[in-house]
Amino acid sequence: MIGSRRGDVNMVAGFGQEWDRERAGSANQRVGLRLNSGPQAVRARRVQGFASTPAEKKAAAGLIQNELESATKTAAEHADDATSTAHKGFDGWQTAAGLKKAAGGWDQQVKTLMGRLSSEKVALRGAESNFGRNDTGVGSQFLTSALNGA
């Protein structure tokens, strides 16, 4: 036990000496904070920390609106037409009742999917504009704050 305590003391003393050297070396360095500055690569790394950029959010919302929603609607109409034709062919059979029930379930699922696609599109567009407004608002606060000498 005594040996390990001495090791702990030496480790703490060694850390203290290293800390003193670092502190002395940094005393001559100028420290400051600048927002929205620095090399382009640094700004790009900050944006990469997000799951997607505002441009990617806008593109995803456009993809939902221009491709997914219309393709889903087309697929649903095709399935409705095919099911309707099959329903007529099985008129008077139990299969016709089963097809009608299946079509009702399908229509409800399509409605749910279309609603989900729409809400995701709206959320993506909202997130894209909210990030911009938040950045502008925070920047304005710093411009008028005591940190800026105002």
N, C-alpha and C positions, 0 to 999 in steps of 0.2 A: 504493500500500500504506500509506504513512504516513497519508494522509488517512482511510483506513478504520479504522486503529487508533485515531486520535483520536476518531472517531465511536463506536467500541466503548467507549472510556474514558468519553466523555460519557454514553453510554447507561447504563453501569454506575453512574456517579456519580449520574445522575438517578434510577435505581432505588433507590440507597442513600438519597437524600434523601426519596423518597416512602415508603420503608419506615420511616425514622425518624419521619416525620409520623404514619403509621398507628399505629406502636407507641406514640408519645406520646399519641395520642388514645384508644387502647384501655386505657391504664394505669389510667384512672379507672373503667373498666367492670367490673362484677362478673361473673366467669366461674364457671359451675357446671354440674353434670351432674345431671339428674333423669330417671329412667327412668319410663316409663309415665305421663307427665304432658304437659300442654300442651293446646292446643285440640283439639277433636274432629276438626277438618279435618286437622290434622297427623297424628293417628293413622290417619285414613282414608287419607291419602296413603301411609303406610307399608304398610298392607294392600294397597293398589292396586299396590304394587311386585311382589307375588306374581302368578303367573299366575291364581290363583283364591283366593277366600277359603275358610275352613273351611266356611261355609254352602253355598257353591257346590260344594265337594267332596262334601258330604253329599247335596246334591240330585242331583249326577251319579251317585253310587252308587245312590241310590234309583231314578233313571231306568233305570239298567242292570238293577236287580233287578226293578222293577215293569213295565217296558215292553220293553226290548230282549231280555232273556232269554226272556220268554214269547212275544214276537212271533217270535223266531228259532225257538223250539221249535215253534210253530204252523206256521210256513212249512215247516220240515223235515218235519213230519208230513204236511202237504198234499202236498209233493213226493213223499214216500214212497208215499202212497196212489195218486197219479196214475201214478207209475212202476210200481208193482205191477200196476195195472190194465192199463197198456200192455204190460208184460211178459207177462201172461197172454194178451193179444190176439195177441202175436207168438210164442207158444209153438211151438217147432220151427223157427223161423227164426233166422238169424244176428243179426237185430236184437234178439232176446230176450237173447242173450248180451251184446251191446253195452249194452243197457239195464241189465243186472245189474251190469256192470263200472262203468258211469257212476253207478249208485246207490251202489255201494260207495265210490267216490271222493267223492260228495256227502256220504254219511254221515260219512266221515272229516273232511271240511272243516267240517261242522256241529259235530262233536265238538271240533275245534280252536277254532272260533269261540266255542263255549260256554265252553270252558276259558279263553280269552282274556278274554271278558266277565267271567267270575267273578274272574279274577286282577286285572283292572282295578278291579272293584268293591271287592275286599279292599284293594288298594293305596290307593284314594281314601279309604276309611274309616280306614286306618292312618295316612295322611298327616294327615288331619283331626285325629285324636287326638294324634299325635306332636307337631304344632305346639303344641297346647295344653299338653301335658306339658313340652315344652322351654321354653316361655315361663314356666311356673310354676316349673320347676327353676332357670332362670337368675335369675328374680326372687327366689327363696329364697336363692340364693347371695349376691346383692347385699345382701339384708336382713341376712345374718349376717356380711358382710365388714367389713373395716376401713374401707371407703368409707362405710359407714353409721354409723361411730363405735362399732361393737361391739368 
